[in-house]
Structures are given as structure tokens and as C-alpha cells.
Amino acid sequence: MNIYIAEFIGTAIMILLGNGVVANVVLKETKGNGSGWIVITTAWALAVFVAVIVAGPYSGAHLNPAVTLALAITEAFDWAKVPYYIIAQIGGAMLGSFLVWLFYKDHFDATEDKGLKAAPFATGPAIANKKSNLFSEIIGTFVLIFVIFYITGGELGAEKTPIGLGSVGALPVAFLVWVIGLSLGGTTGYAINPARDLGPRIIHSIVPMKGKGNSNWTYAWIPILGPIIGASLAALLHLFLKV
């Protein structure tokens, strides 16, 4: 499988399952309505697990521009491939989000609250405080990337034997995403992934949804810039500790 197709498909599956659980929990008249945060964080962790299993043997299963950027900073990944990985990740996130909308369309239509309609697409703050929200995304992504370096050894070989994020590495990464969601996700919804937020936010802005509110683009820079900063800091600390 082409490495970029693998990133596209892996990210699409991750968003389909990850944003799908949010739709199941928050939208009206679903079987999972009101089942809560533990269901969302658990399913998101399993969504990452499944996506890593699918994409890992081919692309390394970055599934996240923050991961790709961090690996490039540590010279474990070719900078020339970075833009194409990010495009594939954002495209996959858009497809996954669009499928969630199609899958739950009746429930989107049955839900009147505009905030709940937006929740299965992109993240938003529990309390709007841009400095605090940015800090949350920085710290959450820092933990994600820093620990991934220790899970994988921080090295990238050939594409078909990538950074350890194959079937063996998938489970600890899933546990890592799970604990970040449980412990650090309460402030912003733990985007910790620019593609995971941007791609679905674009889809929310263009689908013809009944009673749709705005896509909160004034907040959208936080789940993009925060993960970039957090990933960069984690990569730089990893390099410093290796010296």
C-alpha cells in the first residue's frame, strides 16, 4: 500500500470511529445517548488502536501532523515527505468526518442544540480562555509525543518497518491516548492532532445540516497551533536527552 494512501485510510478510520462515538453519545435518540466521557475516551483510544493496526505496516501510522513534525525534527523522518503526510491526514480526517455525518444524519437532524451538532466534528473548550486552552493542547500533545518516542524508540526505518507503531506498538499508544483523554481532556476535548480537528471542522462548515450553527473558526487555531508547539517541545527535549 502506498504510504500516503495508508495515512489517508488510517486517519479516516480513526476519525470515523473516534468522532462516531462522540455522535453516539451526544446526539438525540441514539442507543448510546448520554453514556458519558468514559465511553468517549475509551472508544477514541480503540479508534487509534484500529487505525494504527491498519496503517502501521505501511506508513508508520503517524495519523497526526504533530507526530510527523516531531519525527522530522528529530531527523527520524524525511522532511520532504512531511507535506504529503499532512495532506493525507487532513484528507482522511475529512472523509472520516463526512462518513460520521452520513451515518448519524437522522440523529443530527433530531438534535436541536447547535453545540451538540458541532461536537462530533471538532473540539471546543469547556471554558473559553484562549491562553488556558492553548496551554491544554500544548501539554496534552507534549505528553503524547514524548511518550511515543519511548514506546517506539524514536527511530524510523524503512516505510514497511516503521517506528514501532505496528501491531506491537498499537496497544501502548492506545493506552496513552486513553489516559490523556481521561486525565487531560476535560478542558478542550484533547484534539492533540491538528488534522483531527481541522478536517472535520471543514466538513462541518460545508455539509448541508439542518439547524447548523457556526464552525467556531475563531477557536480553530488553538487545536492547530497547540499541538504543533507541544510536539516541537517534546521532540527538542527528546533530542536533548539523547545527547
GUFI-60353 format. One record per residue (C-alpha): residue number from 0; residue in three letters; chain; z, x, y. Coordinates in steps of 0.5 Angstrom, whole numbers, plus 500, padded with zeros to 3 digits. Each point is the difference from the previous one (the first is absolute). Layout:
residues N
(r NUM,'ALA','A',(Z,X,Y))
...
//
This chain:
residues 243
(r 0,'MET','A',(500,500,500))
(r 1,'ASN','A',(498,503,507))
(r 2,'ILE','A',(507,502,503))
(r 3,'TYR','A',(498,495,507))
(r 4,'ILE','A',(499,494,495))
(r 5,'ALA','A',(506,502,497))
(r 6,'GLU','A',(504,500,506))
(r 7,'PHE','A',(497,493,502))
(r 8,'ILE','A',(501,497,494))
(r 9,'GLY','A',(507,502,499))
(r 10,'THR','A',(502,498,507))
(r 11,'ALA','A',(497,494,499))
(r 12,'ILE','A',(504,498,494))
(r 13,'MET','A',(507,503,504))
(r 14,'ILE','A',(498,495,505))
(r 15,'LEU','A',(498,494,496))
(r 16,'LEU','A',(507,501,496))
(r 17,'GLY','A',(504,502,506))
(r 18,'ASN','A',(498,495,505))
(r 19,'GLY','A',(499,495,495))
(r 20,'VAL','A',(508,500,498))
(r 21,'VAL','A',(501,499,508))
(r 22,'ALA','A',(496,494,500))
(r 23,'ASN','A',(503,497,494))
(r 24,'VAL','A',(507,501,503))
(r 25,'VAL','A',(499,498,507))
(r 26,'LEU','A',(494,494,500))
(r 27,'LYS','A',(502,493,498))
(r 28,'GLU','A',(499,497,494))
(r 29,'THR','A',(499,506,495))
(r 30,'LYS','A',(504,501,494))
(r 31,'GLY','A',(504,506,503))
(r 32,'ASN','A',(501,497,507))
(r 33,'GLY','A',(507,503,502))
(r 34,'SER','A',(501,504,495))
(r 35,'GLY','A',(502,506,505))
(r 36,'TRP','A',(500,507,501))
(r 37,'ILE','A',(502,503,494))
(r 38,'VAL','A',(493,496,497))
(r 39,'ILE','A',(496,503,505))
(r 40,'THR','A',(503,507,500))
(r 41,'THR','A',(499,500,492))
(r 42,'ALA','A',(493,498,500))
(r 43,'TRP','A',(498,505,505))
(r 44,'ALA','A',(503,505,496))
(r 45,'LEU','A',(496,498,494))
(r 46,'ALA','A',(494,499,504))
(r 47,'VAL','A',(500,507,502))
(r 48,'PHE','A',(501,502,492))
(r 49,'VAL','A',(494,496,498))
(r 50,'ALA','A',(496,503,506))
(r 51,'VAL','A',(502,507,498))
(r 52,'ILE','A',(498,499,493))
(r 53,'VAL','A',(493,498,502))
(r 54,'ALA','A',(498,505,505))
(r 55,'GLY','A',(505,506,498))
(r 56,'PRO','A',(495,503,495))
(r 57,'TYR','A',(494,500,505))
(r 58,'SER','A',(502,501,507))
(r 59,'GLY','A',(508,502,499))
(r 60,'ALA','A',(502,492,502))
(r 61,'HIS','A',(501,502,508))
(r 62,'LEU','A',(499,493,501))
(r 63,'ASN','A',(503,501,507))
(r 64,'PRO','A',(498,504,506))
(r 65,'ALA','A',(507,503,501))
(r 66,'VAL','A',(499,503,493))
(r 67,'THR','A',(493,503,501))
(r 68,'LEU','A',(502,503,507))
(r 69,'ALA','A',(507,503,497))
(r 70,'LEU','A',(496,504,495))
(r 71,'ALA','A',(494,502,504))
(r 72,'ILE','A',(506,503,505))
(r 73,'THR','A',(503,504,494))
(r 74,'GLU','A',(493,502,498))
(r 75,'ALA','A',(500,496,494))
(r 76,'PHE','A',(494,496,501))
(r 77,'ASP','A',(494,502,504))
(r 78,'TRP','A',(499,497,507))
(r 79,'ALA','A',(493,499,499))
(r 80,'LYS','A',(502,494,495))
(r 81,'VAL','A',(505,497,505))
(r 82,'PRO','A',(496,495,504))
(r 83,'TYR','A',(497,498,494))
(r 84,'TYR','A',(506,498,496))
(r 85,'ILE','A',(503,497,506))
(r 86,'ILE','A',(494,495,501))
(r 87,'ALA','A',(500,499,492))
(r 88,'GLN','A',(507,498,501))
(r 89,'ILE','A',(500,495,506))
(r 90,'GLY','A',(494,497,497))
(r 91,'GLY','A',(503,499,493))
(r 92,'ALA','A',(506,497,504))
(r 93,'MET','A',(496,495,504))
(r 94,'LEU','A',(497,498,493))
(r 95,'GLY','A',(506,499,497))
(r 96,'SER','A',(503,496,506))
(r 97,'PHE','A',(494,496,500))
(r 98,'LEU','A',(501,498,493))
(r 99,'VAL','A',(507,498,501))
(r 100,'TRP','A',(498,495,506))
(r 101,'LEU','A',(495,497,495))
(r 102,'PHE','A',(505,500,494))
(r 103,'TYR','A',(505,496,504))
(r 104,'LYS','A',(495,497,505))
(r 105,'ASP','A',(503,493,499))
(r 106,'HIS','A',(507,502,501))
(r 107,'PHE','A',(498,504,506))
(r 108,'ASP','A',(498,493,502))
(r 109,'ALA','A',(506,497,498))
(r 110,'THR','A',(504,504,504))
(r 111,'GLU','A',(501,499,508))
(r 112,'ASP','A',(504,506,502))
(r 113,'LYS','A',(496,505,503))
(r 114,'GLY','A',(504,505,499))
(r 115,'LEU','A',(501,499,492))
(r 116,'LYS','A',(492,499,500))
(r 117,'ALA','A',(499,507,503))
(r 118,'ALA','A',(506,503,496))
(r 119,'PRO','A',(495,501,493))
(r 120,'PHE','A',(496,504,504))
(r 121,'ALA','A',(503,505,505))
(r 122,'THR','A',(507,503,501))
(r 123,'GLY','A',(504,498,506))
(r 124,'PRO','A',(507,501,503))
(r 125,'ALA','A',(507,496,498))
(r 126,'ILE','A',(502,502,507))
(r 127,'ALA','A',(495,502,505))
(r 128,'ASN','A',(502,507,503))
(r 129,'LYS','A',(494,505,500))
(r 130,'LYS','A',(504,506,500))
(r 131,'SER','A',(504,498,494))
(r 132,'ASN','A',(494,497,497))
(r 133,'LEU','A',(496,507,500))
(r 134,'PHE','A',(506,503,498))
(r 135,'SER','A',(501,496,494))
(r 136,'GLU','A',(493,501,498))
(r 137,'ILE','A',(501,508,501))
(r 138,'ILE','A',(506,500,496))
(r 139,'GLY','A',(497,496,494))
(r 140,'THR','A',(494,504,500))
(r 141,'PHE','A',(503,506,500))
(r 142,'VAL','A',(504,498,494))
(r 143,'LEU','A',(494,498,496))
(r 144,'ILE','A',(496,506,502))
(r 145,'PHE','A',(506,505,499))
(r 146,'VAL','A',(502,498,493))
(r 147,'ILE','A',(493,499,498))
(r 148,'PHE','A',(499,508,501))
(r 149,'TYR','A',(506,501,495))
(r 150,'ILE','A',(497,494,495))
(r 151,'THR','A',(493,504,500))
(r 152,'GLY','A',(502,507,501))
(r 153,'GLY','A',(496,499,507))
(r 154,'GLU','A',(493,503,497))
(r 155,'LEU','A',(493,497,499))
(r 156,'GLY','A',(496,503,494))
(r 157,'ALA','A',(493,497,499))
(r 158,'GLU','A',(499,493,501))
(r 159,'LYS','A',(501,498,493))
(r 160,'THR','A',(506,503,499))
(r 161,'PRO','A',(503,499,507))
(r 162,'ILE','A',(507,500,503))
(r 163,'GLY','A',(504,498,494))
(r 164,'LEU','A',(499,492,502))
(r 165,'GLY','A',(497,498,494))
(r 166,'SER','A',(504,496,494))
(r 167,'VAL','A',(506,505,500))
(r 168,'GLY','A',(501,500,508))
(r 169,'ALA','A',(499,493,501))
(r 170,'LEU','A',(506,497,498))
(r 171,'PRO','A',(505,505,504))
(r 172,'VAL','A',(495,498,506))
(r 173,'ALA','A',(501,493,499))
(r 174,'PHE','A',(508,501,500))
(r 175,'LEU','A',(499,504,506))
(r 176,'VAL','A',(496,494,504))
(r 177,'TRP','A',(505,495,497))
(r 178,'VAL','A',(506,504,503))
(r 179,'ILE','A',(497,501,506))
(r 180,'GLY','A',(499,492,501))
(r 181,'LEU','A',(507,499,497))
(r 182,'SER','A',(503,505,505))
(r 183,'LEU','A',(496,501,506))
(r 184,'GLY','A',(495,494,500))
(r 185,'GLY','A',(504,495,504))
(r 186,'THR','A',(498,502,507))
(r 187,'THR','A',(493,500,500))
(r 188,'GLY','A',(498,498,493))
(r 189,'TYR','A',(498,507,498))
(r 190,'ALA','A',(493,501,501))
(r 191,'ILE','A',(501,507,499))
(r 192,'ASN','A',(492,500,499))
(r 193,'PRO','A',(495,499,506))
(r 194,'ALA','A',(495,497,495))
(r 195,'ARG','A',(504,495,497))
(r 196,'ASP','A',(502,498,507))
(r 197,'LEU','A',(493,501,504))
(r 198,'GLY','A',(495,497,494))
(r 199,'PRO','A',(504,493,499))
(r 200,'ARG','A',(501,499,508))
(r 201,'ILE','A',(493,501,501))
(r 202,'ILE','A',(499,495,494))
(r 203,'HIS','A',(505,495,504))
(r 204,'SER','A',(496,501,506))
(r 205,'ILE','A',(494,497,497))
(r 206,'VAL','A',(501,495,495))
(r 207,'PRO','A',(499,493,502))
(r 208,'MET','A',(507,498,498))
(r 209,'LYS','A',(503,493,503))
(r 210,'GLY','A',(505,501,505))
(r 211,'LYS','A',(500,507,500))
(r 212,'GLY','A',(504,504,505))
(r 213,'ASN','A',(498,507,503))
(r 214,'SER','A',(500,506,496))
(r 215,'ASN','A',(505,504,505))
(r 216,'TRP','A',(496,505,501))
(r 217,'THR','A',(505,503,506))
(r 218,'TYR','A',(504,502,494))
(r 219,'ALA','A',(495,502,495))
(r 220,'TRP','A',(500,508,503))
(r 221,'ILE','A',(507,500,497))
(r 222,'PRO','A',(498,500,493))
(r 223,'ILE','A',(495,505,501))
(r 224,'LEU','A',(503,505,504))
(r 225,'GLY','A',(507,500,497))
(r 226,'PRO','A',(497,501,493))
(r 227,'ILE','A',(496,506,503))
(r 228,'ILE','A',(506,503,503))
(r 229,'GLY','A',(504,499,494))
(r 230,'ALA','A',(495,503,496))
(r 231,'SER','A',(499,506,504))
(r 232,'LEU','A',(507,502,501))
(r 233,'ALA','A',(501,499,492))
(r 234,'ALA','A',(494,505,499))
(r 235,'LEU','A',(502,505,505))
(r 236,'LEU','A',(507,500,497))
(r 237,'HIS','A',(498,501,493))
(r 238,'LEU','A',(496,506,503))
(r 239,'PHE','A',(506,503,503))
(r 240,'LEU','A',(504,499,494))
(r 241,'LYS','A',(494,504,496))
(r 242,'VAL','A',(500,506,504))
//
